[in-house]
Structures are given as structure tokens and as C-alpha cells.
Amino acid sequence: MTGPHYKTNELARLVGVSKNTLLRWEEAKLIPPAMRDGRGWRVWSKQALDKILELKKGKDLTSKTSDFKNRLVVNIIGYGNQGSVWAKNLKDSGAVVYVLLSDNSRSTRQARNDGFEVVSIEEGLERGGVFCLLIPDERHEDFFNKYKNRINPSSLFIFAHGYSIGYLGLDPKVRKALLAPKGIAKAVRFNYLDKRTTPAAYFVTSNTDKAIVKDLAEKLGLAPLLDATFFEEAVSDLFTEQVLLCGGVPYLMVRAFDMLKKKGIPEEVAVQECVHELSYILDVIKEKGIAGMYEAISPLAMSGGSKVWDDMDRGRSVEEVLINSLKDIESKKFISFFKKQNRESVLNNIKKKAVDFDKALHKLTIKEG
């Protein structure tokens, strides 16, 4: 850098405005952008100073930034899987996005390469405003302990999960709201780009915050919004990801694959059955519900599926059900069971078991539509 240059607070003091105003003018491209010193912090040229003074004399800044001031300004804390997706969706929707990172963060270069203004956490917190805390949940307590003296208590903090607040009982002295996407970060981004939405749980304590969170959700591509407290979201999220999404289903997929492979079934066939067939069935369930899925599948599939369901209802272990099912198929014992079953009776039984699930799924489908 050659010639005079100024730090942000120096330039703000010289021209008689706040640091936030300078950043808004820079974002609106009304003044030359700041350069970076060796640490990556902003420094401003004499050209930027002259341009500001010129615009202030002509009183053009107020009118030129009126539209910009009405844009939602969001501070994203963290730039991992969720942080990067939220930042990109919000920016693509017209929000003003700042990424807040610690001085030594390995994500700084990536965030800047993606076109975001990176601000130190201390500087960002002192401004106040809306903050999306998208660092890992287990680090939330350390975060608030470290920065509690920097945080303006009027700031609104958005949490993407209810774990730290609802489950662990963390209670930072700030306004809090929940906006928890019901999908992994990549799905939120892909759905947004495909002009589709992702459902999300949300919770607020005031109408003012409700308006902000709804605006944020719309720009993120999150809909419908499902009412749930921090605790309710945390318990449901922990339970389903442990028992179903990341525990039960992957276990069944791998165990079924291993059992088929051991019996000499080609790997390509086994993995097709365990992965892609599952995805097809899930699509049918999302469209028609559990009962509708049973109506859409073959009589053999209906018979076998209902038998496994009944066996698990009787308290048999998962391993026992898997082993016995494969034995019955290999020995062709399953055929005699199939011939004894009545299709209408099976369907009525399934409808009774899945009635509440299917009703809830139908309501959600209507909301999404």
C-alpha cells in the first residue's frame, strides 16, 4: 500500500460517521472498497476519504443508501457446513451478510473467496443486531463465557438447534430465537437452488423477533415453520438422529447388506436393494404416507413387511427379526405365511398402526404445498 491510509475507526472519526455506516456504504458500493493489511484487517485509502467527503457535500449518501438500509443485515458466526449455507442463501436472497470469525480461523480464506466480508467476532458483536450462532452446539457455552462482555444484550441470537439452550439449560442474557432446519446443511442449499423449501422448527418470544425470524426463514428457503420449543426440538432431534437417521437405519442397511453378501448375493445387487430401493420407498411415503405406501407395493412386500412389523411389536430383537426373516425366505417358509394372509386385513392393521403418523404427515404436506 502506498500513500496515506486509515483504519476503520480513524476514517469514521474523520468523516463524522459510525463504523457501521462506513461498512454499509462500502457494501452498497458507494465508496471505494477497503484494502487489507498484513493481518487481513481493513485499511482505507485517501481516495476513499475524498469520495466520502465529496458525497457528503453533495448530500447524496442518504438518498443512495435508503434502499440499502432497508435490507436485512445478518451476522453469521462460524463458517462450517451450516454457516456457509446460511450465508450463501441469505446473500442470494438480498440480505447483507457479515461472517464473524476469530482471528486465527481457518475458514477466513474460504469465506472471503466466497465473496463475504469477514469481521472479527469482537467487532461484530459490538455492533449489535441479528446473529446466527452456527458454531458447534457444544462450544456455545465457551462462546458466551468468552464474549459476554462484548455482547449487546439487545442483540438477537438465532440458534439452529435447541440443544444448548433447551437441553443443557444455557441461558445467555440476550434475546433468543430458534430456527432449526429439518435437514442437513447441503439439503438446505440444494433445495434453495432448486427453488424448493426445507421445513424448520422455530420458537420466538416476541412479535418483533417473530417478524425477524420469519423474514430470515423466507430468505433461507425454510418453510413451513413448525412450532416447537428449544427443549422439544432438542429431544426430537437427538432421538430421531440416534434411533432412526444415524443409528437404526444405517445399522439395518449395513447389516442387511452383510447378510446378503454372506449368502453369496453380488455386492452390486445387495447395495442397490439396501440404498436405492430405500430412497424410492421414502419418496412414496412422503407422497402417500405409510398406509398409502403399503397400498402401492406388491402383495409379497406387504406381507413380509407386516410380518416384520408384527414381530418387532411382540418385542423380538432386531437381530432376531433379521435372522429369522432371512431363514424363512431361504427355506421358503415365508410362502405358506404369505398364502394365509388376507390383503385387506393387513392393510387395515397397518392403517391403525400408522394413523397418527399419516395424519401428521398429511398436515405437513399441506403446509409445504
C-alpha angles and dihedrals in degrees: 000000000000130000128018117334133178138209116239095256090047093052092046091053092048095053096036101242136109124266089246091057091054090051092049091051090049092049090049089051092237093129134033110278120255121259124225130245125213092282093050096253123137122267122178129218129229085250090063091050092050092048092052092049090048093051093046091053090052091044089226098132097075095054094040094052099042093097091043092054090057092059119102111258114208131182114209113203108204130014106221126115096310098032094054093047094048091047093050096046092047093047092048088052093055102262122139105244130194121184113216116206138161117259095257098040115143088212095065096089093047093049091051092046087054089056102257130138107240116210129182113257091239093053093045095049093050090059093059123207133109118346127186106203102210103161117112112295093237089063096054096093093051089047095055092042090053099044103028092113091052097051121098104223090222091063117113115228118200117205121202092203135029095224103102097037104032102029105031094032098235108170113186114182096249137096107278133201134172124226108165118174113218093223140055118277095257091053090053090054096043092047090050092051090047090051091246127125135233120219116241138189115231141182132181135169102211139038090239092057090042091060091049094048093047091051090048092049093050092052091047092050094245116151149184098030112218120205112238135143121237090258095047092050092047095050095045092045094048093045098047096043092049101040101029119011104035101016119027101032097044089046092052092046095051095039093049090047092050092048093050092046091050089055091055100260110150112258093235092056094044095050091046090055094046099045116020097035087053092053091051092051091049090054090054092047092051090052102038108015127236095298091046090050090054090051091051099050129079121276089248093053091046092051095047094043094051091048092055090047091051092047091053091046087057090059100256115155120254091243092051092050092050095049095044093047093053091046091051091050094047093047092044089234085129090070094065090048091050093051092053094054125096114219095214092048091051092049093049090050092051092047090055092049095046101035097109093041093050093047091053091046091050092052091050091049090053090051091049090049 
